[in-house]
Amino acid sequence: MSRPLRALKRKQVEEKIGKGTSWIYERVAEGKFPRPARDGRSVVWFEHEIDEYLERLAAARDASQGEAA
């Protein structure tokens, strides 16, 4: 992996994706969003996994726009 690992706290993830806690945990339970990791008592997400999730969303959007054109 070429990117350094960076852990994001829940509030940082919310700010990055523009969604709230309930939305995040519902998608985690559905297997549609990266699972968090435990760091002692804290819960963190790896930034590269959030970035990959956002890249997949953008790719799906672009693919669906290509089909509509």
DSSP file (Angstrom, degrees, kcal/mol; ACC not computed):
  #  RESIDUE AA STRUCTURE BP1 BP2  ACC     N-H-->O    O-->H-N    N-H-->O    O-->H-N    TCO  KAPPA ALPHA  PHI   PSI    X-CA   Y-CA   Z-CA
    1    1 A M              0   0    0      0, 0.0     4,-0.1     0, 0.0     0, 0.0   0.000 360.0 360.0 360.0 127.6    0.0    0.0    0.0
    2    2 A S        +     0   0    0      2,-0.1     0, 0.0     0, 0.0     0, 0.0   0.746 360.0  79.7 -86.7 -23.9    1.5    3.3   -1.1
    3    3 A R  S    S-     0   0    0      1,-0.1     2,-0.1     3,-0.0    45,-0.0  -0.633  85.9-116.1 -84.3 139.9   -0.7    5.6    1.1
    4    4 A P        -     0   0    0      0, 0.0     2,-0.3     0, 0.0    44,-0.1  -0.483  36.2-106.0 -69.8 146.1    0.1    6.0    4.7
    5    5 A L        -     0   0    0     -2,-0.1     2,-0.4    -4,-0.1    41,-0.0  -0.546  40.2-177.8 -73.8 133.9   -2.5    4.6    7.1
    6    6 A R        -     0   0    0     -2,-0.3    41,-3.1    -3,-0.0     2,-0.4  -0.995  16.4-143.5-134.9 129.5   -4.6    7.3    8.8
    7    7 A A  E     -A   46   0A   0     -2,-0.4     2,-0.4    39,-0.2    39,-0.2  -0.766  13.2-159.0 -94.6 135.2   -7.3    6.6   11.3
    8    8 A L  E     -A   45   0A   0     37,-3.4    37,-2.4    -2,-0.4     2,-0.1  -0.925  11.9-133.8-113.2 137.2  -10.4    8.8   11.4
    9    9 A K  E  >  -A   44   0A   0     -2,-0.4     4,-2.1    35,-0.2     3,-0.5  -0.419  36.4 -97.9 -79.5 165.0  -12.7    9.2   14.3
   10   10 A R  H  > S+     0   0    0     33,-0.6     4,-2.8     1,-0.3     5,-0.2   0.881 123.6  52.8 -53.7 -45.3  -16.5    9.0   13.7
   11   11 A K  H  > S+     0   0    0      1,-0.2     4,-2.2     2,-0.2    -1,-0.3   0.883 109.1  50.5 -60.9 -38.1  -17.0   12.8   13.6
   12   12 A Q  H  > S+     0   0    0     -3,-0.5     4,-2.2     2,-0.2    -1,-0.2   0.887 110.4  49.5 -66.4 -38.6  -14.2   13.0   11.0
   13   13 A V  H  X S+     0   0    0     -4,-2.1     4,-2.4     2,-0.2     5,-0.3   0.927 109.6  51.9 -65.2 -44.4  -15.9   10.3    8.9
   14   14 A E  H  X>S+     0   0    0     -4,-2.8     4,-2.0     1,-0.2     5,-0.8   0.920 112.3  45.7 -57.1 -45.1  -19.3   12.1    9.2
   15   15 A E  H  <5S+     0   0    0     -4,-2.2    -1,-0.2     1,-0.2    -2,-0.2   0.883 112.3  51.4 -66.0 -38.3  -17.7   15.4    8.0
   16   16 A K  H  <5S+     0   0    0     -4,-2.2    -2,-0.2     1,-0.2    -1,-0.2   0.880 122.7  28.2 -68.7 -38.7  -15.9   13.6    5.2
   17   17 A I  H  <5S-     0   0    0     -4,-2.4    -2,-0.2     2,-0.2    -1,-0.2   0.580 100.3-125.4-102.4 -10.7  -19.0   11.8    3.8
   18   18 A G  T  <5S+     0   0    0     -4,-2.0     2,-0.3    -5,-0.3    -3,-0.2   0.786  71.2 112.7  74.0  27.3  -21.7   14.3    4.8
   19   19 A K      < -     0   0    0     -5,-0.8    -1,-0.3    -6,-0.3    -2,-0.2  -0.873  60.3-117.1-128.5 161.9  -23.8   11.7    6.7
   20   20 A G     >  -     0   0    0     -2,-0.3     4,-2.2    -3,-0.1     5,-0.1  -0.296  33.9 -92.9 -95.7 179.5  -24.6   11.1   10.3
   21   21 A T  H  > S+     0   0    0      1,-0.2     4,-2.6     2,-0.2     5,-0.3   0.900 120.5  51.0 -58.9 -47.6  -24.0    8.3   12.8
   22   22 A S  H  > S+     0   0    0      1,-0.2     4,-2.4     2,-0.2    -1,-0.2   0.926 110.8  49.1 -59.8 -45.5  -27.2    6.4   12.2
   23   23 A W  H  > S+     0   0    0      1,-0.2     4,-2.2     2,-0.2    -1,-0.2   0.928 111.7  49.7 -59.0 -46.3  -26.6    6.3    8.5
   24   24 A I  H  X S+     0   0    0     -4,-2.2     4,-2.2     1,-0.2    -2,-0.2   0.947 113.4  43.9 -60.0 -51.3  -23.1    5.1    8.9
   25   25 A Y  H  X S+     0   0    0     -4,-2.6     4,-2.2     1,-0.2    -1,-0.2   0.826 111.0  54.7 -69.4 -30.5  -23.9    2.3   11.3
   26   26 A E  H  X S+     0   0    0     -4,-2.4     4,-1.6    -5,-0.3    -1,-0.2   0.925 111.3  45.2 -64.3 -43.4  -26.9    1.2    9.2
   27   27 A R  H  X>S+     0   0    0     -4,-2.2     5,-2.8     2,-0.2     6,-0.9   0.860 110.7  53.4 -69.8 -34.8  -24.7    0.9    6.1
   28   28 A V  H ><5S+     0   0    0     -4,-2.2     3,-1.2     4,-0.2    -1,-0.2   0.940 109.0  49.6 -61.3 -46.3  -22.0   -0.9    8.1
   29   29 A A  H 3<5S+     0   0    0     -4,-2.2    -2,-0.2     1,-0.3    -1,-0.2   0.832 111.2  49.7 -62.5 -32.9  -24.6   -3.5    9.3
   30   30 A E  H 3<5S-     0   0    0     -4,-1.6    -1,-0.3    -5,-0.1    -2,-0.2   0.540 115.0-117.4 -81.6  -7.2  -25.8   -3.9    5.7
   31   31 A G  T <<5S+     0   0    0     -3,-1.2    -3,-0.2    -4,-0.6    -2,-0.1   0.702  86.9 112.2  78.0  19.7  -22.2   -4.5    4.5
   32   32 A K  S   <S+     0   0    0     -5,-2.8    -4,-0.2    -6,-0.2    -5,-0.1   0.434  70.1  46.4-104.2  -2.3  -22.3   -1.4    2.3
   33   33 A F  S    S-     0   0    0     -6,-0.9    -2,-0.2    -5,-0.1    -1,-0.1  -0.987  98.4 -85.6-140.5 147.0  -19.8    0.8    4.3
   34   34 A P        -     0   0    0      0, 0.0    -6,-0.1     0, 0.0    -2,-0.1  -0.195  45.6-118.8 -55.2 139.7  -16.4    0.1    5.7
   35   35 A R        -     0   0    0      1,-0.1     2,-0.1    -7,-0.1   -10,-0.0  -0.533  27.4-120.2 -76.9 144.3  -16.4   -1.5    9.2
   36   36 A P        -     0   0    0      0, 0.0     2,-0.3     0, 0.0     9,-0.2  -0.348  19.6-135.6 -77.9 166.2  -14.7    0.5   12.0
   37   37 A A  E     -B   44   0A   0      7,-3.5     7,-2.9    -2,-0.1     2,-0.4  -0.889  18.0-116.6-118.2 152.7  -11.8   -0.8   14.0
   38   38 A R  E     -B   43   0A   0     -2,-0.3     2,-0.4     5,-0.2     5,-0.2  -0.750  23.4-176.4 -90.5 135.5  -11.4   -0.6   17.7
   39   39 A D  E >   -B   42   0A   0      3,-2.9     3,-1.8    -2,-0.4     2,-0.6  -0.762  69.0 -64.5-128.0  83.1   -8.5    1.4   19.1
   40   40 A G  T 3  S-     0   0    0     -2,-0.4    -1,-0.1     1,-0.3     0, 0.0  -0.642 118.3 -17.2  70.5-121.1   -8.8    0.8   22.8
   41   41 A R  T 3  S+     0   0    0     -2,-0.6    -1,-0.3    -3,-0.1     2,-0.2   0.538 124.8  89.1 -91.3  -8.4  -12.1    2.4   23.7
   42   42 A S  E <   - B   0  39A   0     -3,-1.8    -3,-2.9   -33,-0.0     2,-0.5  -0.523  67.5-141.0 -89.6 156.6  -12.2    4.4   20.5
   43   43 A V  E     + B   0  38A   0     -5,-0.2   -33,-0.6    -2,-0.2     2,-0.3  -0.972  27.4 176.2-114.8 131.4  -13.7    3.4   17.2
   44   44 A V  E     -AB   9  37A   0     -7,-2.9    -7,-3.5    -2,-0.5     2,-0.4  -0.934  21.6-147.8-134.1 156.5  -11.9    4.5   14.1
   45   45 A W  E     -A    8   0A   0    -37,-2.4   -37,-3.4    -2,-0.3     2,-0.5  -0.924  29.2-114.1-117.3 148.7  -12.1    4.0   10.3
   46   46 A F  E >>  -A    7   0A   0     -2,-0.4     4,-1.6   -39,-0.2     3,-1.1  -0.730  20.8-138.9 -84.7 127.7   -9.1    3.9    8.0
   47   47 A E  H 3> S+     0   0    0    -41,-3.1     4,-2.8    -2,-0.5     5,-0.2   0.848 100.0  57.9 -57.1 -38.4   -9.2    6.9    5.7
   48   48 A H  H 3> S+     0   0    0    -42,-0.3     4,-2.2     1,-0.2    -1,-0.3   0.839 104.9  52.0 -64.9 -30.0   -8.1    4.9    2.6
   49   49 A E  H <> S+     0   0    0     -3,-1.1     4,-2.0     2,-0.2    -1,-0.2   0.875 110.5  47.6 -71.6 -36.3  -11.2    2.6    3.0
   50   50 A I  H  X S+     0   0    0     -4,-1.6     4,-2.3     2,-0.2    -2,-0.2   0.910 111.8  50.7 -67.7 -41.8  -13.5    5.7    3.2
   51   51 A D  H  X S+     0   0    0     -4,-2.8     4,-2.3     1,-0.2    -2,-0.2   0.909 109.9  50.0 -61.0 -42.3  -11.7    7.1    0.1
   52   52 A E  H  X S+     0   0    0     -4,-2.2     4,-2.3     2,-0.2    -1,-0.2   0.886 108.7  52.7 -64.3 -38.7  -12.3    3.8   -1.7
   53   53 A Y  H  X S+     0   0    0     -4,-2.0     4,-2.1     2,-0.2    -2,-0.2   0.934 110.9  46.6 -59.9 -46.9  -15.9    3.8   -0.7
   54   54 A L  H  X S+     0   0    0     -4,-2.3     4,-2.3     1,-0.2    -2,-0.2   0.872 110.3  53.2 -65.1 -37.1  -16.3    7.4   -2.1
   55   55 A E  H  X S+     0   0    0     -4,-2.3     4,-2.4     2,-0.2    -1,-0.2   0.893 108.2  50.6 -64.4 -39.7  -14.5    6.4   -5.3
   56   56 A R  H  X S+     0   0    0     -4,-2.3     4,-2.6     2,-0.2    -2,-0.2   0.896 109.4  51.5 -64.3 -40.0  -16.9    3.4   -5.8
   57   57 A L  H  X S+     0   0    0     -4,-2.1     4,-2.4     2,-0.2    -2,-0.2   0.931 111.4  46.8 -60.8 -45.5  -19.8    5.8   -5.4
   58   58 A A  H  X S+     0   0    0     -4,-2.3     4,-2.6     1,-0.2    -2,-0.2   0.900 112.2  50.2 -64.4 -40.5  -18.4    8.1   -8.0
   59   59 A A  H  X S+     0   0    0     -4,-2.4     4,-2.5     2,-0.2    -1,-0.2   0.902 110.9  49.2 -64.9 -41.0  -17.7    5.3  -10.4
   60   60 A A  H  X S+     0   0    0     -4,-2.6     4,-2.3     2,-0.2    -2,-0.2   0.904 111.9  49.2 -64.8 -41.0  -21.3    3.9  -10.0
   61   61 A R  H  X S+     0   0    0     -4,-2.4     4,-2.0     2,-0.2    -2,-0.2   0.935 112.4  47.4 -62.0 -46.4  -22.7    7.4  -10.6
   62   62 A D  H  X S+     0   0    0     -4,-2.6     4,-1.8     1,-0.2    -2,-0.2   0.882 111.6  50.9 -64.6 -38.4  -20.5    7.8  -13.7
   63   63 A A  H  X S+     0   0    0     -4,-2.5     4,-1.5     1,-0.2    -1,-0.2   0.901 110.8  48.2 -66.1 -40.4  -21.5    4.4  -15.0
   64   64 A S  H  X S+     0   0    0     -4,-2.3     4,-1.5     1,-0.2    -2,-0.2   0.839 110.1  52.2 -71.4 -31.1  -25.2    5.1  -14.6
   65   65 A Q  H  X S+     0   0    0     -4,-2.0     4,-1.2     1,-0.2    -1,-0.2   0.859 107.1  53.6 -69.3 -34.9  -24.9    8.4  -16.3
   66   66 A G  H  < S+     0   0    0     -4,-1.8    -2,-0.2     1,-0.2    -1,-0.2   0.850 107.9  50.2 -66.5 -34.4  -23.2    6.7  -19.2
   67   67 A E  H  < S+     0   0    0     -4,-1.5    -1,-0.2     1,-0.2    -2,-0.2   0.842 109.6  50.9 -71.9 -33.4  -26.1    4.3  -19.5
   68   68 A A  H  <        0   0    0     -4,-1.5    -1,-0.2     1,-0.2    -2,-0.2   0.742 360.0 360.0 -76.5 -22.8  -28.6    7.1  -19.5
   69   69 A A     <        0   0    0     -4,-1.2    -1,-0.2    -5,-0.1    -2,-0.1   0.481 360.0 360.0 -76.8 360.0  -26.8    9.1  -22.3
